[in-house]
Amino acid sequence: MNVLKLGIPKGSLQEASLQLFRRAGYEITVSSRSYFPSIDDDEIECMLIRAQEMARYVEDGILDAGLTGKDWILENGSNVTEVADLVYAKQSFGKVRWVLAVPEKSPFHSVKDLEGKVIATELVGVTRRYLERNGVKAKVEFSWGATEVKPPVLADAIVEVTETGSSLRANGLRIVETVMESNTKFIAHPAAWADAWKRRKIETLIMLLQGAIEAAGKVGLMLNVKRDNLERVLSILPALKTPTVSALSDSDWVAVNTVIEEKTVREIIPRLKAADAQGIVEYPLNKIVV
């Protein structure tokens, strides 16, 4: 039987990835004692791998495909096929930034100010290339963790990943510059991507995962309205594309079905009710495949 060997990121992206797969229709069960979680698809074998190492194992053919960040692909200089962007992170469905940060009261306000200084980071290769592009010579030290606490005693500055900047601020740091933006990518070994069966399997996975991401933060809305009031209702509804309007058995009435941002529901439903919409139903969405 054909099997796709798939790497699931272990660590900060793990829970977000498992939730994404769940919304896409795949149940992955992780055991605390094993790096080989089970998945309810006999054609997929999963392995938990740190995102930092994922591209290397895919490049070596140990894995057919995996999910990792653009940052770690660049850091490792891996020769892999970047199949698709999956824009989600630990806390949100968005990109992350690797930023140059310094203590709040430090005299450094530009990367140029760090000539001859010490920078701590886990993203050593990317940071060194960033300094080279800016004509700055500084010592870049690999950080094994807790990077935010190293300035000013153990380093003059750090290059660290952030979604909101809250952890940096909590540690008395301010952002000087953005080194790079990153997001999760679905990558494949070139031979796996060239294999017809594995490519179809990967494309199906990506379609469902992207559909789950597209549905994040959105809900479906159904309602009935008299034809005479339809234009009033449609003018209230923001839509993914165009609301679907269907005839009902009573020719004076129609049904309207649409997708809206969940955060707008509490404002829109009262307005729909005021426009004489009836039978308003809000329902959750797992996937939107466009």
Buried (B, 14 or more C-beta within 10 A) or exposed (E): EEBBBBBBBBEBBBEBBBBBBEBBBBEBEBEEEEEEBBBEBEEBBBBBBBBBBBBBBBBEEBBBBBBBBBBBBBBBEBEBBBBBBBBBBBEBBEBBBBBBBBBEEBEBEEBEBBEEBBBBBBBBEBBBBBBEEBEBEBBBBEBEEEBBBBBBEBBBBBBBBBBEBEBBBEBBBBBBBEBBEBBBBBBBBEEBBEBEEBBEBBBEBBBBBBBBBBBBEBBBBBBBBBBEBBEBBBEBBEBBEEBEBEEEEEEEBBBBBBBBEEEBBEEBBEBBEEBEBEEBEBEEBEBBEE
